[in-house]
Amino acid sequence: MSRKVEQSRKLQKRAEMMIPGGVNSPVRAFRAVGGDPPFVVRGRASHIFDADGNEYIDYIGSWGPLILGHAAPMVIEALGAALRNGTSFGASTPAEADLAELVLSAFPHLQKVRFVSSGTEATMSAIRLARAYTKRKYIVKFEGCYHGHADALLVKAGSGVATLGIPGSAGVPEEFTQFTLALPYNDTDALEEAFQKFKQQIACVIIEPVVGNMGCVPPARGYLEAVRAVTSNNAALLIFDEVMTGFRLAFGGAQELYAIKPDLTTMGKIIGGGLPVGAYGGPTEIMDLVAPLGPMYQAGTLSGNPLAMAAGYAQLRYLKEHKEIYARLDKLSGELVAGVAAAAKSASVPMTTNRVGSMFTWFFTPGPVTDWESASKSDTEAFGRFFRNMLEGGIYLPPSQYEAAFLSAAHTEEDITKTIAAAKQAFAMVAA
């Protein structure tokens, strides 16, 4: 494939005149990988198409939520039907309860759920709720984990923050983060020490049960069980940030996969079929503290937007009725990750692969990746060369070493074969 870039380059320059960096989310700027970012104009199944007419096999899927692929027919049909009735009302609609019932059916500990407009809003609200419930100030997060861009959470975050090499963020006063404790992921001792030092002061622990924002990093054996035990023993709430993993690793998310029951769960775009949406939920005792029933205030004009509710209901209902999708996703993802790893080995390119279900990362480092410290040892320049060569070969990967990639149910065996073949060529050029 000889990739054309003229139209995308023009669109980028135009956007830069009006939008910071020409993008509305930093990782799209390709600063970490170099080259010209494509301007996508259409998606179909497992493929996307840019303004220059280039076609790519897509392993981003809008950063995870498009588990059924682009323009999934049942989602588009539901969205079209809802759209004909109007886009937003600022009032309650029947679709909100329909989707709530479906979400609650997937997570045993959830008795009530509140819809919001983004994952950032969901995690921010869940932490506020945890503080209201426990009447404590401190929160624990983990290095390299990204829970949105709320001020208190931009402490040793991963994802775009790691990609740009920013330790936190300008504009966030130290006073806003003084009650945030950032600990190494997969380190039980560090967690126990924090609870010893801040006895009866920690409101909650928020964790990505499978990290996606420093690349895919799974929990060590017994780690989530230990986190659950420590929080329970210290009367702190455990929040599972399942914005990426919910309905992705299993219908009931990572908590179904690992058989762990958190106190609160946050979710994101997948419950809206890829539209802007988020949610947080938990037991009635905790959720009834949320306004209008309780003193914890949170509101949003577009919360429960009818378009997102309709698209999300169609997608989740399909997943519930076709749970065999998860086994197929696991199988194809395994073939893809192993095939690319074998190609790297043949080319003598140092690589570590991490995968949980259909969520994965190829780290350009020889050692195991278990936390942010080990992930940060990756050769980002080598990754950038690999990324650019894959893009030339018609493969669209996350434009950062520190982002997870995703497979969808729309990907085919042919897609996998083509991707592995493109990787062989890319590694040959990386190693040259």
Secondary structure, DSSP 4 states (H G I P E B T S, - for coil): -----HHHHHHHHHHHTTSGGG-SSGGGG-TTT-SPPP-EEEEEBTEEEETTS-EEEES-TTTTT-TT-BT-HHHHHHHHHHHTT-S--SS--HHHHHHHHHHHHH-TT-SEEEEESSHHHHHHHHHHHHHHHHT--EEEEETT----S-GGG-SS--HHHHHTT-SS-TT--HHHHTTEEEE-TT-HHHHHHHHHHTTTTEEEEEE-SSB-TTS-BPPPTTHHHHHHHHHHHTT-EEEEE-TTTBTTTBTTHHHHHHT---SEEEE-GGGGTTSS-EEEEE-HHHHTTBTTTSSB----TTTT-HHHHHHHHHHHHHHHH-THHHHHHHHHHHHHHHHHHHHHHHTT---EEEEETTEEEEESSSS---SHHHHTTS-HHHHHHHHHHHHHTTEE--SSTTS-EE--TT--HHHHHHHHHHHHHHHHHHH-
